[in-house]
Amino acid sequence: MRCPFTLFKKKAGNGLIWYARFWNDKARRYTLARSTGIYAEGKKERKREAELKAQEMLKEIRFEMEVADSPFVSYLED
């Protein structure tokens, strides 16, 4: 089984911020990336804080179904 998320750092205006990339089982790839809002600073770069934040975010993540994957009538009803 694939890890539900990975962390990476991205340069922001004030420094590096941790981002989380979330795995989509249906698409079989990482399809969503969100900022954790935690700056990568200090000796351990606050990675554990970023992991905890990503785990919280994972509970709220909902991958939308692609329109092409849904039956046409269901798409119109939605």
VENSULLIN-V726097 format. One record per run of one state. SS is the DSSP state (A for helix, B for strand, O for the rest). FROM is the first residue (numbers start at 1). TO is the last residue. Records with the same first field share a line. If there is no record, write none. Layout:
# VENSULLIN-V726097
SS=FROM-TO + FROM-TO
This chain:
# VENSULLIN-V726097
O=1-4 + 13-14 + 25-28 + 40-46 + 61-66 + 70-71 + 78-78
B=5-12 + 15-24 + 29-39
A=47-60 + 67-69 + 72-77
